[in-house]
Amino acid sequence: MPVLGLCLALAASAAAPVFVPGEHFTLAWTHSIEKVRWEEDYAVLPDPPRLQAVAARVRGSAAGMEPPPGARLQGGWYHYTPAPGLQEPLRLTRSEFTADYALCTAQYCQPLGRWLPSDGGVTLLRACTGPPD
């Protein structure tokens, strides 16, 4: 039986995507200018595989980075529910001049480069199925 997870690919490459198994994950990053941490929680849904943003939070606020209306401040983080209608794939711009995105599950939280090195361009992230473990 196929396993749900994420497929990671470089937009500028024809190489096969890298499969990361899991049905829930957090994508985290630090804003390159304001140095504010953002985290978004996603579920990988089946039939057909797709991502659903389920929660998000930002550690404080800064110029041009105000939390959306309805966000609740708890422990220094603004918590909110992202708007529905997520477009796939997620397009992550990665640069050698900023810290990499972190991909987190219940077992680990590691830089995206652990699975797919950056080419300094766009990394595509989408829901998919892969081989059984």
C-alpha positions in Angstrom: 0.0 0.0 0.0 1.5 3.4 -0.9 2.6 5.8 1.8 1.5 9.4 2.0 4.2 12.1 2.2 5.9 15.0 0.5 7.7 15.2 -2.8 10.5 17.7 -3.0 12.0 18.8 -6.3 14.1 21.6 -7.7 12.0 23.7 -10.1 14.9 24.1 -12.5 15.7 20.3 -12.6 14.3 17.3 -14.4 15.6 15.0 -11.6 13.1 12.7 -9.9 11.5 14.2 -6.7 12.7 13.2 -3.3 10.0 11.4 -1.2 9.7 12.2 2.5 7.0 10.0 4.2 4.5 11.6 6.7 1.0 12.8 7.0 1.7 15.9 9.2 4.5 18.3 9.1 5.6 21.8 9.9 7.4 24.1 7.5 9.4 26.8 9.4 11.7 29.6 8.4 13.1 32.9 9.7 12.4 36.1 7.7 15.6 37.2 6.1 15.3 40.9 7.0 13.2 41.1 10.2 14.6 37.8 11.7 11.1 36.8 12.8 10.3 33.0 12.9 7.2 31.7 11.0 5.8 28.2 11.2 3.0 26.6 9.2 1.4 23.2 9.9 0.2 21.0 7.1 -1.7 17.7 6.8 -1.2 15.4 3.8 -4.6 14.2 2.7 -5.3 11.2 0.5 -7.5 10.7 -2.7 -5.9 12.5 -4.4 -2.9 13.4 -2.3 -3.0 17.1 -1.4 -1.8 19.5 1.3 -4.1 21.3 3.7 -2.8 24.1 5.8 -4.2 23.6 9.3 -2.4 26.2 11.5 0.2 28.9 11.4 2.1 31.1 13.8 4.5 33.9 13.7 6.9 34.9 16.6 5.9 38.6 17.1 5.4 41.1 14.3 7.5 43.5 12.3 7.2 46.0 9.5 5.2 44.5 6.6 4.7 41.2 8.6 1.6 41.9 10.6 -0.4 38.8 11.6 -3.7 38.4 9.9 -7.0 39.6 11.4 -8.2 37.2 14.1 -4.7 36.1 15.1 -4.3 35.3 18.9 -1.2 36.3 20.8 0.0 33.4 23.0 3.4 33.2 24.6 4.9 35.6 22.1 3.5 33.9 19.1 0.5 35.0 17.0 -1.5 31.9 16.2 -4.0 31.8 13.3 -5.7 29.5 10.8 -4.5 30.0 7.2 -7.0 30.8 4.5 -8.3 27.8 2.6 -7.5 27.2 -1.0 -3.8 26.2 -0.9 -2.1 26.2 -4.3 0.2 23.2 -4.9 3.0 22.9 -5.3 4.3 25.1 -2.6 7.1 27.2 -4.1 9.9 27.8 -1.7 12.6 30.3 -2.7 15.9 29.2 -1.1 19.0 31.2 -1.1 22.6 30.7 0.1 22.3 34.1 1.9 19.5 33.0 4.3 18.9 30.1 6.6 17.2 27.2 5.0 13.6 26.2 5.7 13.1 23.6 8.4 10.9 20.6 7.8 9.6 19.2 11.1 7.6 16.1 12.1 6.9 14.6 15.5 10.3 12.8 15.2 12.6 15.5 13.9 13.1 19.1 12.8 15.9 19.5 10.2 16.9 21.9 7.4 15.3 21.1 4.0 18.8 20.6 2.7 18.9 17.3 4.6 16.7 15.8 1.8 17.3 18.2 -1.1 20.2 20.6 -1.6 19.3 24.1 -2.8 20.3 25.3 -6.2 19.7 28.9 -5.1 16.3 28.9 -6.8 12.8 27.5 -6.2 12.1 24.2 -4.5 8.7 22.7 -5.1 6.9 20.9 -2.3 3.7 18.8 -2.9 1.7 16.0 -1.4 2.3 12.6 -3.0 2.5 8.9 -2.4 5.6 6.8 -2.3 6.7 3.2 -1.8 5.9 1.5 1.5 8.6 1.7 4.2 
